[in-house]
């Protein structure tokens, strides 16, 4: 019996250990659940007053505003490009500009002879011309339509008058110097 009573005492001891371990396990499991709930539920100071509603149209980008900015920006950049291009252009394209750029007196202006230029050259010189002038009718000279003979062939024309004025402005200062040298 002694054997049996020793086994019963040992059994009771083991049973108490199992029960205490089970309670300890259940208590630890309860704490783990509480900790996970506490982590999931963060404490916040915010209170929901009204539920959020999605907007009817997007806040950004604003198509009319972006279009207006693009339009005015394009106009501004185009205007700036034209101004810069005009400031950089150093070509002499109008009467009087040679005197400004080079500091030399202008002797005269001779316009392009429309009848002696090949077709297409005058269009490049004057792109805004509405229609070309009709060719002059008359007898053709054996020399052809040379621009050098324009003053002779068309005496009352604008081209002939401009050539005579330019020639006078070239020869007159030389004649004045010869006259001054002979009078002194």
C-alpha positions, 0 to 999 in steps of 0.5 A: 500500500505504501507503494500506492500511497506514494504513487497517489502523492506523486500523482497529486503533485503532478496534477497540481503542477499541470493545473498551475501550468494550465492557469499560467498558460491561459493567463499568458494567452489572455495577456497576449490577446489584450496586447494585440487588441491594444495595438490594433486600437490606437488611441486618437484625439480625432472625432469624426464629425461628418463622413467624407464624400468624394468630390464631383470634379477633381481639385487639381489639375484645373484644365482652364487654368492650365490652358490659360497659363500655357496660352499666355506663356506661349505668347510671351515666349514667342514675343521674346523669341521674335524680339531676340531674333530681331536684335541678333539680326545684323543684316542690312535690309532697308535703306539707311541701315548701312549708315547706322551699322557701318557708319558710312554715308549711303550713296544711293538706293537702287531697287531690284530690277523686276524684269531682268531677275530670274523668276523666283528671286524677286519672290524671295526678296519681297515675299509679301508681293501680291502679284508679279508685274507684267513683263514690258512689251517692246523690241528685244535688244541683242544684248538681252535684258541686262540689268546694267542697261536698265538706265538706257533701255528704260530712261523714265523708269524708277530704276534709271532715276535711282541709278543716275542719283547714285552715280551723281552722289559718287561723282559729285564729291570727287568733282568738288575736290578737283574744283577745290584743288584747282581754285586754291 
